C-alpha cells in the first residue's frame, strides 16, 4: 500500500488566505474554525496505506477547549500553557480517522434518518384515559 499527500501549493495558499481572513474578520474568535478548516484540508489530501483520512472536529468544540485551556493557564500562572500544544495535538488526533475504501464486498452503513418513522398507528381518542 502507498501513503501520499496530494495537496498542492495553490491549495495551501488558498486555505491560508481563508484562515487569515476568517481570523481577521472575527478578531481572533474564528481561530478554532480556521484550525479545523486547515485540518480538514490536510486530511482530504492525505492517504495512509491507501485509505484517505477524514477530520471530524468542529470549531465550536475546539472553542470550548480553548476557553478551558486558557482558564487553566491563567489559574496556574502560565504553567498549564506548557501542556496546551500537547492537548491540541491530542484533540486533532482524536478527531482524525481514516475512511475505508468502499469495495464490492464492503457495504457502507446507511445514514440514520433525523426522525423516527411511526411503527404502529396512534391510539384513538377513546382509548386514552385521563388521570385526575
N, C-alpha and C positions, 0 to 999 in steps of 0.2 A: 504494500500500500504506500501511497505517496502523501506527504504532507506539504502544503504550499500556502502561500499568501498571494492573492490575486489583486490586491488593491494597487492603485497607481498614484502617481504624483498629483495629477489633476484632481482626483477624488479626495486625496489628502488635503490639498489646498482648499477645495470646496468645503469640506467638513470643518476645517479650521476656521474659515471665514464665517460659516454659520454659527459655530461655537462662540466666536468673538462677538458677533452681532447679538446673539441671544444674551450673553453675559453683560454686554454694554447697555442694551435696551432695558434690561431688568435690574440694572445697578447691582449685579452680582447674585441676585436671588435665583436666577436661572442657571447657576453653575451646576447643580446636581443634574438638571435636564441635559445640559451640554456634555457632561461626563457620560451620561447614558447614551447620548447620540453618538459620541465617539466610540464607545464600546460596541454599540450595535454595528457601526460601520466596520470596525476591526473584525468582529465575529462573522459578518456577512461575507468577508473576503478571506476567511481563514478555514482551511481544510486540514484536518488531522487524520491520518490513515484513511483517507477517502471519505471522511464524514465532516460535514460542514458544522461550524459552531453557531450557536444562537445565544443572544443575550436577552434575558427576560426582565432585567432590573428596571425599576420605574423611578423617575425623578422625585416624585413625592415621598417615596420611601427613603430615598437617599437624603432628601432634605431633613427628614426626621432624624436620621443618623447623624447628619452634620450638626443639628441643634444639640443632640445629646452629647456628641463628642466635644463640641465647643463648650458646653456647660461643664463637663468633666475636666476639660483643660483649664478652665477658669478656676474651678474649685480646688484643683491640685496645683495651682500656681504654675501651670505650664508643663508639669511632668507628664500628664496623660497625652500631651501633644506628641511625645515620642512614639506612642502606640498608634496614633491616627493613620499613618501611611500603611501600617500592617493591617489595621481594621478595614481600611479602604480596599486593600487587595483581597482580604477575606470576603468582603461583600461582593466584589466584582467576580471572584471565582465561584462563589455560591450561586450567583445569578447567570453563570455561563454554562451552557450544556451543549451536547452535540446532537445533531439531527441525524438519526439513522436513515440511510437511503431506503426509499420505499421500492422494493423489488416485487416481482410477481408472486413470491411466496410470503411476503410480509404485508400485512394489512395495516393501514393507518386507522387508529381508533376514531369512531365518529365523534363529532363535536356535540357537546351536550346543549340541548335547547335551553334558552333563558327562562322558559316557563314550563310548567308541568301540564301534560295533557290529561284531561279527565279520563278516569278508567271506568267509572260507573256513573249512572245517572244520579242527579241530586235528588234527595228525598222530597216528596211532595209536602206542601204546607200542612196537610192534615196529619202527616207522620211526625211532625215536630211538636214536642210538648214544651211548654214554658214552665220553669220553676220559679215560684214566687219567693 
